[in-house]
Amino acid sequence: MHFSDLASTVVVIALVSFFGLILGKIKIKSFSLGIGGVLFAGIIVAWSFKNYLGVDLNEGSYFPQTLHFVQEFGLILFVYAIGNQVGPAFFASFKSSGVKLLGLATLIVVLGCSVAFGFHKIGNLPLADTLGVYSGAVTNTPALGASQSMLRDITVPQITHGKRFDLFDEELSGVCGKAAGDMSCLSSDKADEYRNKANKMIEGRITSGYAVAYPFGILGIFLTIVLMKIIFKISIPDEGRKFDEAKTKLRKSISAVNVELTNEKLFGKKLLEIPELADSRVICSRIKRAGELHVPHAEMPVEKGDILHLVGEESLVKAAAPNIGQEVQVSMSTKGTNMRSVRVVVTHEKVLGKSIADMQLKEKYEVVVSRLVRTGVELIPDDHQVLQFGDVLNIVGNSADIDAVAKLLGDSKQKMMQVNMMPVFIGIFLGVIVGCIEIPIPGMTASLKLGLAGGPLVVALVLARYGSSITMGRMSWFMPISANNAVRELGIVLFLSCVGIVAGGKFTETVATKAGLMMMLYGACITFIPLFITGLIAIGVMKLNYLSVSGMFAGSCTDPPALAFANSLHTNSEATSLGYATVYPLTMFLRILSPQLIVILALMVD
């Protein structure tokens, strides 16, 4: 049987991915490699091929180039899917009550960069190793991709131009020195050979550092969570109870009450003339008059004895009810009437980006929109709310009008499951363009770029949040959760399998040396020191909830296994999951940019 070069590449990547996913599912108590198992499977396969079959997967021309393409494309898919998923939450998190957690997560990132840079300057850890160890210590794969991209596309030209070989060790300095030399007398093939060798060695060193630091990157979060519990003598049940109490106090729950009109000043007035209902913060979704239900509209006059069904934030409803009349316990069910209360999903492209007022639903149909559910959050649908794909509207009205409104809005479950690939590729295209834009940095001959990790992420974040408005509702940037998970999983598996294969040739040699053991120690410090210091501040000084802080720890390292461990602490995992979700979007963004910060500091500091 003879395999072509392309077939051989596909077979090896598929083999690595398959065994890596199996390896990642193996659990020792609460510890598992998770998706990191693909990385180590790549290392094992590449090492086995080299030592037992005499085949170096990183030699030749076709296979390494194909690996490089698959690796970069996998990274693009992964970060774009991440940005698409967390985009709305990313911008909303700046306005939410999680500002303290966001500040603490940012502190963890800054401290991690500071410790890594300290090891580079004071501990003389070569720059490529520093970036790899940093990315592995914080278990952030996009940071690994950003590190490789930064050194390949920005730093090597900057270093070779300024002869800053002190940033590398002796081996890499020699290779980069040849790449920096006057190659005008060499053939283009020979010049490219030197440059490719420099880039390949740098990427391999980064990957080896990542793999060496990765295991403790996971264990370090577990250890910090446990230590915080011991140091502050935390009672898990008490922390769960405190969180539930705080959540109840802060939550602006949606409430509904029935109010009989007894205020004589309102008799004969139109609904729009009642002050409590004028600003749409409290909605009258139905009226019962003489035992018969009616669909209310703005011009409808109210009469003595009318029963109004009011919906809104609990505090606003309670404040409005006494000014209208007296609360009564009366059934306002639509059963047995010609009225219905249904939930309609917004899926029609023509209504995306339009406000509820623009739709003129109240004017054209005998319906009332009483609630709006967006990404699992229940909102009061005021007239200025702009419709987005996937919004769920609770509509009350007669059957014929509800059917007409449902047709207008789409209400297609099939569309909710479909993936519109055109926006995905437009987003990737724009992301790569943005990633290639050069940003001049004072004092540097080379410019800063977001790269293939940062560009698609930034574009996906913006399009997920503002895409419908930017395209005037003509294009939906929504991606079903199942599709997003599939794209994200495919991307990260492809990326890690290629990264592992590239690192496999020299991984064992790295681990077996004194330098390799020191890299393990450096990685442990980069993981543990920022988390430990931030934990002391969060729990000891700021008195934050231990469960929320544990979730924040996992989110600050974008580490799902750590989240699973944190969730296992308490039967109700909402506290830890909310802490994780609050900081995850911002942290992912900062983790991708942070290697570039380390490189800039290394280039600017003498």
C-alpha positions as CSV (number, residue, x, y, z in Angstrom):
1,M,0.0,0.0,0.0
2,H,1.4,3.4,-1.0
3,F,0.3,6.6,0.6
4,S,0.7,10.0,-1.1
5,D,2.2,12.9,0.9
6,L,-1.3,14.3,1.4
7,A,-2.8,11.0,2.5
8,S,0.2,10.4,4.9
9,T,-0.4,13.8,6.5
10,V,-4.1,13.2,7.0
11,V,-3.5,9.7,8.4
12,V,-1.0,11.0,11.0
13,I,-3.2,14.0,12.1
14,A,-6.2,11.7,12.4
15,L,-4.3,9.1,14.3
16,V,-2.9,11.8,16.7
17,S,-6.4,13.4,17.2
18,F,-8.1,10.0,17.9
19,F,-5.6,8.8,20.5
20,G,-5.3,12.3,22.0
21,L,-9.0,12.6,22.6
22,I,-9.0,9.1,24.3
23,L,-6.0,10.2,26.4
24,G,-7.7,13.4,27.4
25,K,-10.7,11.5,28.8
26,I,-8.6,9.4,31.2
27,K,-9.2,10.6,34.8
28,I,-7.1,10.2,37.9
29,K,-9.4,11.4,40.6
30,S,-10.4,14.9,39.5
31,F,-7.4,15.4,37.2
32,S,-7.5,14.9,33.4
33,L,-5.6,16.3,30.5
34,G,-8.8,17.2,28.7
35,I,-8.1,18.6,25.2
36,G,-4.5,18.8,26.2
37,G,-4.3,15.0,25.6
38,V,-4.1,15.7,21.9
39,L,-0.9,17.7,22.4
40,F,0.7,14.8,24.3
41,A,-0.5,12.3,21.8
42,G,1.2,14.3,19.0
43,I,4.4,14.3,21.0
44,I,4.2,10.5,21.6
45,V,3.5,9.7,17.9
46,A,6.2,12.0,16.6
47,W,8.8,10.6,19.1
48,S,7.8,7.0,18.2
49,F,8.1,7.6,14.5
50,K,11.5,9.1,14.9
51,N,12.9,6.5,17.4
52,Y,11.3,3.3,16.2
53,L,10.6,3.9,12.5
54,G,13.4,6.2,11.7
55,V,11.0,8.8,10.2
56,D,11.3,12.4,11.4
57,L,7.9,14.0,10.7
58,N,9.5,17.5,10.8
59,E,11.9,16.8,8.0
60,G,11.3,17.2,4.3
61,S,9.4,19.9,2.5
62,Y,5.7,18.7,2.1
63,F,4.8,17.3,5.5
64,P,6.1,20.2,7.7
65,Q,4.5,22.9,5.4
66,T,1.2,21.1,5.5
67,L,1.4,20.7,9.2
68,H,2.0,24.4,9.5
69,F,-1.1,25.3,7.4
70,V,-3.3,22.9,9.3
71,Q,-2.0,24.2,12.6
72,E,-2.7,27.9,11.7
73,F,-6.1,27.1,10.2
74,G,-7.1,25.2,13.3
75,L,-6.1,28.1,15.5
76,I,-8.2,30.5,13.4
77,L,-11.3,28.2,13.6
78,F,-10.9,27.9,17.4
79,V,-10.5,31.6,18.2
80,Y,-13.2,32.6,15.8
81,A,-15.7,30.2,17.5
82,I,-14.6,31.4,20.9
83,G,-15.2,35.0,19.9
84,N,-18.6,34.2,18.4
85,Q,-19.7,32.4,21.5
86,V,-18.7,35.0,24.1
87,G,-19.1,38.2,22.1
88,P,-22.3,39.4,23.8
89,A,-21.1,38.5,27.2
90,F,-17.7,40.1,26.6
91,F,-19.2,43.6,26.3
92,A,-22.0,43.0,28.8
93,S,-19.5,42.0,31.5
94,F,-18.1,45.5,31.7
95,K,-21.5,46.7,32.8
96,S,-22.4,43.8,35.1
97,S,-21.8,43.3,38.8
98,G,-18.7,41.2,38.0
99,V,-16.4,44.2,37.7
100,K,-14.5,43.0,40.8
101,L,-13.9,39.6,39.3
102,L,-12.8,41.1,36.0
103,G,-10.3,43.3,37.9
104,L,-8.9,40.2,39.7
105,A,-8.7,38.2,36.5
106,T,-6.8,41.0,34.9
107,L,-4.5,41.1,37.9
108,I,-3.8,37.4,37.4
109,V,-2.8,37.9,33.8
110,V,-0.6,40.9,34.6
111,L,1.2,39.0,37.5
112,G,1.7,36.0,35.2
113,C,3.3,38.2,32.5
114,S,5.5,39.8,35.2
115,V,6.7,36.5,36.6
116,A,7.4,35.2,33.1
117,F,9.3,38.3,32.1
118,G,11.2,38.2,35.4
119,F,12.4,34.6,34.6
120,H,13.5,35.8,31.2
121,K,15.5,38.8,32.4
122,I,16.7,37.6,35.8
123,G,16.7,33.9,35.3
124,N,18.2,34.2,31.8
125,L,15.4,32.0,30.3
126,P,15.5,32.3,26.5
127,L,12.6,34.3,25.0
128,A,11.2,31.3,23.0
129,D,11.3,29.1,26.1
130,T,9.7,31.9,28.2
131,L,6.7,32.3,25.8
132,G,6.2,28.5,25.7
133,V,6.4,28.0,29.4
134,Y,4.1,31.0,30.0
135,S,1.4,29.6,27.6
136,G,1.6,26.2,29.1
137,A,1.5,27.5,32.7
138,V,-1.7,29.3,32.0
139,T,-3.1,26.4,29.9
140,N,-4.0,28.7,27.1
141,T,-3.6,27.3,23.6
142,P,-4.4,30.5,21.7
143,A,-1.6,32.1,23.7
144,L,0.7,29.4,22.3
145,G,-0.4,30.2,18.8
146,A,0.0,34.0,19.4
147,S,3.5,33.4,20.8
148,Q,4.6,31.4,17.7
149,S,3.0,34.0,15.4
150,M,4.7,36.8,17.2
151,L,8.2,35.4,17.1
152,R,7.8,34.2,13.5
153,D,6.2,37.3,11.9
154,I,7.5,40.1,14.1
155,T,10.3,39.3,16.5
156,V,12.7,37.4,14.2
157,P,12.8,40.4,11.8
158,Q,13.2,42.8,14.7
159,I,15.9,40.7,16.3
160,T,17.8,40.0,13.1
161,H,17.7,43.7,12.2
162,G,19.0,44.9,15.5
163,K,21.3,41.8,16.2
164,R,19.5,41.3,19.6
165,F,20.6,37.6,19.8
166,D,20.9,38.0,23.6
167,L,17.2,37.2,23.7
168,F,18.0,33.6,22.6
169,D,20.4,31.0,23.8
170,E,23.5,30.0,22.0
171,E,21.9,27.5,19.6
172,L,19.1,29.8,18.5
173,S,21.5,32.8,18.3
174,G,23.6,30.9,15.7
175,V,20.7,30.0,13.5
176,C,19.2,33.5,13.7
177,G,22.6,35.0,13.1
178,K,22.8,33.1,9.7
179,A,19.2,34.2,9.0
180,A,20.2,37.8,9.7
181,G,23.3,37.8,7.7
182,D,23.8,39.4,4.3
183,M,22.2,36.7,2.1
184,S,22.4,38.7,-1.2
185,C,25.1,36.3,-2.4
186,L,22.9,33.2,-1.6
187,S,20.3,31.7,-3.8
188,S,16.7,32.4,-2.7
189,D,16.2,28.8,-1.8
190,K,19.3,28.8,0.5
191,A,18.2,32.1,2.1
192,D,14.7,30.7,2.7
193,E,16.3,27.6,4.2
194,Y,18.0,29.6,6.9
195,R,14.9,31.6,7.7
196,N,12.7,28.5,7.8
197,K,15.2,26.7,10.0
198,A,15.2,29.7,12.4
199,N,11.4,29.8,12.5
200,K,11.0,26.1,12.9
201,M,13.5,25.9,15.8
202,I,11.8,28.8,17.6
203,E,8.4,27.3,17.2
204,G,9.7,23.9,18.4
205,R,11.2,25.5,21.5
206,I,8.0,27.4,22.3
207,T,6.0,24.2,21.9
208,S,8.3,22.2,24.1
209,G,8.1,24.8,26.8
210,Y,4.3,24.7,26.6
211,A,4.2,20.9,26.9
212,V,6.6,20.9,29.9
213,A,4.6,23.5,31.8
214,Y,1.1,22.4,30.9
215,P,0.5,19.5,33.4
216,F,1.2,21.7,36.5
217,G,-0.8,24.5,34.8
218,I,-3.9,22.3,35.5
219,L,-2.7,21.0,38.8
220,G,-1.7,24.4,40.0
221,I,-5.3,25.7,39.8
222,F,-6.5,22.7,41.8
223,L,-3.9,23.3,44.4
224,T,-4.7,27.0,44.8
225,I,-8.4,26.3,45.2
226,V,-7.7,23.7,47.9
227,L,-5.2,26.0,49.7
228,M,-7.6,28.9,49.8
229,K,-10.2,26.6,51.4
230,I,-7.6,25.5,54.1
231,I,-6.1,28.9,54.8
232,F,-9.4,30.7,55.2
233,K,-11.2,27.7,56.8
234,I,-14.0,27.9,54.3
235,S,-17.3,26.1,54.8
236,I,-18.6,25.1,51.4
237,P,-22.3,24.9,52.4
238,D,-22.0,28.3,54.0
239,E,-20.5,29.8,50.9
240,G,-23.3,28.3,48.8
241,R,-25.9,29.7,51.1
242,K,-24.3,33.2,51.1
243,F,-24.2,33.2,47.3
244,D,-27.9,32.3,47.0
245,E,-28.8,35.0,49.5
246,A,-26.8,37.6,47.6
247,K,-28.2,36.5,44.3
248,T,-31.8,36.9,45.6
249,K,-31.1,40.5,46.8
250,L,-29.5,41.6,43.5
251,R,-31.7,39.9,41.0
252,K,-34.3,42.1,39.3
253,S,-36.9,39.4,38.8
254,I,-39.7,39.8,36.3
255,S,-43.0,39.9,38.2
256,A,-46.7,39.8,37.1
257,V,-49.7,41.0,39.1
258,N,-53.4,41.4,38.4
259,V,-54.7,44.9,39.4
260,E,-58.4,45.9,39.5
261,L,-58.8,49.5,38.3
262,T,-60.2,51.5,41.3
263,N,-58.4,54.9,40.8
264,E,-61.2,57.3,39.8
265,K,-58.7,59.6,38.2
266,L,-57.9,57.0,35.6
267,F,-61.5,56.1,34.6
268,G,-62.0,56.7,30.8
269,K,-58.3,57.3,30.2
270,K,-56.4,55.6,27.4
271,L,-53.7,53.1,28.4
272,L,-51.0,55.4,27.0
273,E,-52.2,58.1,29.3
274,I,-51.6,56.1,32.4
275,P,-48.2,57.4,33.7
276,E,-47.1,54.0,35.1
277,L,-47.5,52.3,31.7
278,A,-46.3,55.2,29.5
279,D,-42.5,54.3,29.4
280,S,-42.9,50.6,28.6
281,R,-41.0,49.5,31.8
282,V,-44.3,48.1,33.0
283,I,-46.5,46.4,30.4
284,C,-50.2,45.6,30.4
285,S,-50.4,42.3,28.6
286,R,-54.1,41.6,28.9
287,I,-57.3,43.1,30.3
288,K,-60.3,41.3,31.7
289,R,-63.6,43.3,31.4
290,A,-66.9,41.8,32.5
291,G,-65.3,38.4,32.7
292,E,-64.0,38.5,29.1
293,L,-60.3,38.8,28.1
294,H,-59.2,41.5,25.7
295,V,-55.9,42.4,24.0
296,P,-54.9,45.8,25.2
297,H,-53.6,48.6,22.9
298,A,-52.4,52.1,23.5
299,E,-55.6,53.8,22.5
300,M,-57.9,51.5,24.5
301,P,-59.8,53.4,27.3
302,V,-60.0,51.7,30.7
303,E,-63.1,51.5,32.8
304,K,-63.9,51.0,36.4
305,G,-63.5,47.4,37.4
306,D,-61.2,46.4,34.6
307,I,-58.5,44.0,35.7
308,L,-55.1,44.7,34.2
309,H,-52.4,42.0,34.0
310,L,-49.2,44.0,34.7
311,V,-45.7,42.6,33.8
312,G,-42.3,44.2,34.7
313,E,-39.5,44.3,37.2
314,E,-40.8,43.4,40.6
315,S,-40.0,46.7,42.2
316,L,-41.6,48.7,39.3
317,V,-44.7,46.6,39.3
318,K,-45.2,46.9,43.1
319,A,-44.8,50.7,42.8
320,A,-47.2,51.0,39.9
321,A,-50.0,48.7,41.2
322,P,-51.3,51.0,44.1
323,N,-51.6,54.0,41.8
324,I,-53.8,52.0,39.4
325,G,-56.0,50.1,41.9
326,Q,-56.1,47.0,44.1
327,E,-54.3,43.7,43.6
328,V,-56.7,40.8,43.1
329,Q,-56.3,37.1,42.7
330,V,-58.1,36.4,39.5
331,S,-57.4,33.9,36.7
332,M,-56.2,35.6,33.6
333,S,-55.6,32.4,31.7
334,T,-56.2,32.4,28.0
335,K,-57.5,28.8,28.1
336,G,-61.0,28.5,26.7
337,T,-60.8,31.9,24.9
338,N,-59.8,33.1,21.4
339,M,-56.6,34.5,22.9
340,R,-53.2,32.7,23.2
341,S,-49.9,33.3,24.9
342,V,-47.1,31.8,22.9
343,R,-43.3,32.1,22.5
344,V,-42.0,33.1,19.1
345,V,-38.4,32.9,18.0
346,V,-36.9,35.7,15.8
347,T,-35.3,34.0,12.8
348,H,-36.4,36.1,9.8
349,E,-33.5,38.1,8.3
350,K,-35.7,41.1,7.4
351,V,-36.6,41.9,11.0
352,L,-33.0,41.6,12.4
353,G,-31.7,45.0,13.6
354,K,-35.1,46.5,13.8
355,S,-36.5,47.8,17.1
356,I,-39.8,46.6,18.5
357,A,-41.3,50.0,17.8
358,D,-40.2,49.7,14.2
359,M,-42.1,46.5,13.8
360,Q,-45.4,48.3,14.8
361,L,-46.8,45.1,16.2
362,K,-49.2,46.8,18.5
363,E,-50.5,49.1,15.7
364,K,-50.9,46.4,13.1
365,Y,-52.0,43.4,15.2
366,E,-54.0,42.7,18.3
367,V,-51.0,41.4,20.2
368,V,-48.8,42.5,23.1
369,V,-45.2,41.5,23.6
370,S,-44.9,40.8,27.3
371,R,-41.4,39.3,27.6
372,L,-38.2,39.0,25.7
373,V,-35.7,36.2,26.4
374,R,-32.1,36.7,25.0
375,T,-29.3,34.3,25.6
376,G,-31.3,32.8,28.6
377,V,-31.9,36.2,30.2
378,E,-35.5,37.4,30.6
379,L,-36.0,41.1,29.7
380,I,-38.9,43.6,29.6
381,P,-39.3,44.3,25.8
382,D,-39.4,48.2,25.7
383,D,-39.9,49.8,22.3
384,H,-36.2,50.5,21.8
385,Q,-35.1,46.9,22.1
386,V,-33.4,45.9,18.8
387,L,-34.3,42.4,17.6
388,Q,-31.5,39.8,17.3
389,F,-31.4,36.4,15.8
390,G,-32.5,33.8,18.4
391,D,-34.5,36.3,20.5
392,V,-37.6,34.7,22.0
393,L,-40.7,36.9,22.3
394,N,-43.6,36.0,24.6
395,I,-46.7,37.3,22.6
396,V,-50.3,37.5,23.9
397,G,-53.2,38.0,21.4
398,N,-55.8,36.4,19.4
399,S,-54.9,33.3,17.4
400,A,-55.0,34.8,13.9
401,D,-52.8,37.8,14.8
402,I,-50.3,35.6,16.6
403,D,-50.0,33.4,13.6
404,A,-49.4,36.5,11.4
405,V,-46.7,37.8,13.8
406,A,-45.0,34.5,14.1
407,K,-44.8,34.3,10.3
408,L,-43.4,37.9,10.3
409,L,-40.7,37.1,12.9
410,G,-39.8,33.7,11.4
411,D,-40.3,31.3,14.3
412,S,-38.3,28.6,12.5
413,K,-36.8,26.0,14.7
414,Q,-35.0,24.6,11.7
415,K,-33.2,27.9,11.1
416,M,-32.1,27.8,14.8
417,M,-30.3,24.6,14.0
418,Q,-28.8,25.6,10.6
419,V,-25.4,27.1,10.2
420,N,-25.1,30.0,7.8
421,M,-21.5,29.5,6.6
422,M,-21.2,32.7,4.6
423,P,-21.0,35.0,7.7
424,V,-18.4,32.6,9.2
425,F,-16.0,32.9,6.3
426,I,-16.6,36.6,6.0
427,G,-15.7,36.9,9.7
428,I,-12.6,34.8,9.2
429,F,-11.6,36.8,6.2
430,L,-12.0,40.1,8.1
431,G,-10.2,38.6,11.1
432,V,-7.1,37.6,9.1
433,I,-7.1,41.1,7.5
434,V,-7.3,42.8,10.9
435,G,-4.6,40.4,12.3
436,C,-2.2,41.5,9.6
437,I,-2.6,45.2,10.2
438,E,0.7,46.6,11.5
439,I,0.6,48.8,14.5
440,P,3.7,51.0,14.9
441,I,5.4,50.8,18.3
442,P,7.7,53.7,19.3
443,G,11.3,52.5,19.5
444,M,10.8,49.4,17.5
445,T,11.7,48.9,13.8
446,A,9.0,46.2,13.5
447,S,5.3,46.8,14.1
448,L,2.9,45.0,16.4
449,K,0.2,42.8,14.8
450,L,-2.7,41.0,16.4
451,G,-1.8,38.0,14.2
452,L,-3.8,34.9,13.3
453,A,-4.9,34.4,16.9
454,G,-5.8,38.0,17.9
455,G,-7.4,39.3,14.6
456,P,-10.1,36.6,14.2
457,L,-10.9,36.8,17.9
458,V,-11.4,40.6,17.9
459,V,-13.5,40.5,14.8
460,A,-15.7,37.6,16.1
461,L,-16.3,39.5,19.4
462,V,-17.4,42.6,17.5
463,L,-19.6,40.8,15.0
464,A,-21.2,38.5,17.6
465,R,-22.3,41.6,19.5
466,Y,-22.8,44.3,16.9
467,G,-22.9,42.4,13.6
468,S,-26.7,42.6,13.0
469,S,-26.6,46.4,13.5
470,I,-23.5,46.8,11.3
471,T,-25.2,44.9,8.4
472,M,-28.6,46.5,9.1
473,G,-30.1,43.2,10.0
474,R,-29.4,41.7,6.5
475,M,-27.0,39.1,7.9
476,S,-27.1,36.9,11.0
477,W,-23.9,36.3,12.8
478,F,-25.6,33.8,15.2
479,M,-24.0,30.3,15.3
480,P,-26.0,27.5,17.0
481,I,-24.3,26.2,20.2
482,S,-23.9,22.8,18.7
483,A,-22.3,24.2,15.6
484,N,-20.0,26.5,17.6
485,N,-18.8,23.7,19.7
486,A,-18.1,21.5,16.7
487,V,-16.1,24.3,15.0
488,R,-14.2,25.1,18.2
489,E,-13.4,21.5,18.9
490,L,-12.3,20.8,15.4
491,G,-10.1,23.8,15.4
492,I,-8.4,23.1,18.7
493,V,-7.8,19.4,17.9
494,L,-6.2,20.2,14.6
495,F,-4.0,22.9,16.2
496,L,-2.9,20.8,19.1
497,S,-2.2,17.7,17.1
498,C,0.1,19.6,14.8
499,V,1.8,21.4,17.7
500,G,2.4,18.0,19.4
501,I,3.9,16.5,16.2
502,V,6.3,19.5,15.9
503,A,7.3,19.3,19.5
504,G,7.7,15.5,19.6
505,G,11.1,15.3,18.2
506,K,12.9,17.1,21.0
507,F,10.5,16.9,23.9
508,T,12.1,14.0,25.7
509,E,15.5,15.6,25.3
510,T,14.2,18.8,26.8
511,V,12.6,17.2,29.8
512,A,15.7,15.1,30.6
513,T,18.0,18.1,30.9
514,K,18.6,20.4,33.8
515,A,17.2,23.3,31.6
516,G,14.0,21.3,31.1
517,L,13.6,20.7,34.8
518,M,14.1,24.4,35.4
519,M,11.4,25.2,32.8
520,M,9.0,23.0,34.8
521,L,9.8,24.9,38.0
522,Y,9.4,28.2,36.2
523,G,6.0,27.1,34.8
524,A,4.8,26.1,38.2
525,C,5.7,29.5,39.6
526,I,3.9,31.3,36.7
527,T,0.8,29.3,37.5
528,F,0.8,29.4,41.2
529,I,2.2,32.8,42.3
530,P,-0.5,35.0,40.5
531,L,-3.3,32.7,41.6
532,F,-2.2,32.6,45.2
533,I,-1.6,36.3,45.6
534,T,-4.9,37.1,43.9
535,G,-6.7,34.6,46.1
536,L,-5.4,36.2,49.2
537,I,-6.7,39.6,48.0
538,A,-10.0,38.3,46.8
539,I,-11.0,36.3,49.8
540,G,-8.9,37.8,52.6
541,V,-9.2,41.5,51.7
542,M,-12.2,41.9,49.5
543,K,-14.3,39.1,51.2
544,L,-15.6,37.7,48.0
545,N,-17.5,34.4,47.8
546,Y,-15.1,31.4,47.7
547,L,-17.1,29.6,45.1
548,S,-17.2,32.6,42.8
549,V,-13.4,33.1,43.3
550,S,-12.8,29.4,42.4
551,G,-14.7,29.9,39.2
552,M,-12.8,33.0,38.5
553,F,-9.5,31.1,39.0
554,A,-10.6,28.6,36.3
555,G,-11.8,31.3,34.0
556,S,-8.6,33.3,34.4
557,C,-6.7,30.3,32.9
558,T,-9.5,29.5,30.5
559,D,-9.3,26.0,31.8
560,P,-12.4,23.7,31.5
561,P,-10.9,20.9,33.7
562,A,-10.4,23.4,36.5
563,L,-14.0,24.6,36.1
564,A,-15.2,20.9,36.4
565,F,-13.2,20.6,39.6
566,A,-14.6,23.9,41.0
567,N,-18.1,22.8,40.1
568,S,-17.6,19.6,42.1
569,L,-17.2,21.6,45.3
570,H,-20.9,22.4,45.7
571,T,-24.1,20.7,44.5
572,N,-25.2,24.0,43.0
573,S,-22.5,25.0,40.5
574,E,-24.1,28.3,39.5
575,A,-21.6,30.4,41.6
576,T,-18.5,28.8,40.1
577,S,-19.9,28.7,36.5
578,L,-20.9,32.4,36.8
579,G,-17.5,33.4,38.0
580,Y,-15.9,31.4,35.1
581,A,-18.2,32.9,32.5
582,T,-17.8,36.5,33.8
583,V,-14.0,36.6,33.3
584,Y,-13.6,34.1,30.5
585,P,-14.1,36.4,27.5
586,L,-11.8,39.2,28.8
587,T,-9.2,36.8,30.0
588,M,-9.1,34.9,26.6
589,F,-8.6,38.3,24.9
590,L,-5.8,39.3,27.3
591,R,-4.1,35.9,27.2
592,I,-3.8,36.2,23.4
593,L,-2.3,39.7,23.6
594,S,-0.1,39.0,26.7
595,P,2.7,37.1,24.8
596,Q,3.1,40.1,22.6
597,L,3.5,42.3,25.7
598,I,6.3,40.1,27.0
599,V,8.0,40.3,23.6
600,I,7.7,44.1,23.4
601,L,9.2,44.4,26.9
602,A,12.0,42.1,26.0
603,L,12.8,44.1,23.0
604,M,12.6,47.5,24.7
605,V,14.4,46.7,28.0
606,D,18.2,46.6,27.6
